[in-house]
Amino acid sequence: MLFTQDEFFNVFAAYNAAIWPLPLFTYLLGVMAVGFSFWQSRVATVLISAVLTLMWFVNGVAYHWSFFSEINPLARGFGILFVVQGLLLICAPLFWKFYRIQARRDARTLFGIGLAAFAAFVYPALGWLIGHAYPAVPVFGVAPCPTTIFTIGILLLGTWKVVRWLLVIPALWALIGGSAAVLLNVPQDFGLIAAVLVALGFAVADARGVQIAHHETS
């Protein structure tokens, strides 16, 4: 590792103190994004995409570039990756008019909302149970790992022919960030691995021609 466990959590402590009360705002936006998924319209998809974009920009610029780069020389590259993902998320509904993110009565919606709820509520609870205390903790919406889990969950509600490409960078980060579960004693980051396995399961089902509920439109 390029840094110690103490350095890792100290960065979060400084970061969360510097951006307060932004985490409260991102929680509100996260709840709104899930709510918008039940409003089946293109406007709702644009609003959800804008929420996700804001989260990825904050993670890329504020966390990776401004704070994490102090202990990890790779962080600036991660920051670029997060900004690129943010741009992809907001551009998708603008370029593909048929693209929708909407809740349905199907397995993808069930798993997607489950992952979103995990990222916002179960993830911090698990951290608290093992002794991680605020502000030295990754926080929903402004820290990469819970944000990625949430994003994968929300994207599972989207039109598959588009979101399968939007899931590439989140899946890549899940593999990178998931190492923290063991190396840095952040067991809640096993949720990253679970999230990417769920997405992979739906990708395999799609590749084998299994119908993915009612999401596909043309």
Phi, psi and omega in degrees: 000147181276354182206164181269168177299318180297318178298320180299310182286331176295325176298317178297322179299314180292319181296310182296324177294323183288327186260358179302136010258030182307321179303326177296321180293319181290329175297315179299316179296322179297316177297320179296320180299316177297318178298319179298334182294342177270357176259100191276085179207164178293325179300317179299319179297319178296318180294317177298316180298322179295321177298312179298320179299314179302316180298316181291326176294316179300315179296317183292310186275308186285315183278298187295307185289317189270333185238305185297332180296343179292334181240350183227111181295345179276351188297325180294324175294319176299320180300317178298317179300319181291321178294319178300316179298320177300318179295320178297319182296318183280334180282332185305309181288345179277328182268327180249098186296335182278350185293128178224143167245109184208143179288139177226173175269074182208175184294321182297320178294318180300311180291322182297311179292327175299316178293321178298316179295321177301313183298320185278326190238315182286319180306306179293328179296319178297320177298317179297320182295330180264006173102009176279123184245138176296140013265002184276056182214153171287131186246142180307134174087334182238358175243143189301316189289308176297327178295320180293317177300315179299316181297315178300317179300312181294319181295333177298342178276356188266171177300119193297323183296343176260311188292337179299332176275326179290344180274352186297308181293315174304321178294321178297315179294326178301322179289323179286307183291333181297339179296336180295335181303323182258310188290330185241011179058054175236073186298337178295342178286353170298340175299331176297314180296317178299318182297315182289330177292323176297312179298319179296322178300317178290327177295318178296318179299319179295318181296330180271004176083013177285131182295130178261079175049224189244021187281333189284130175227163181228000000 
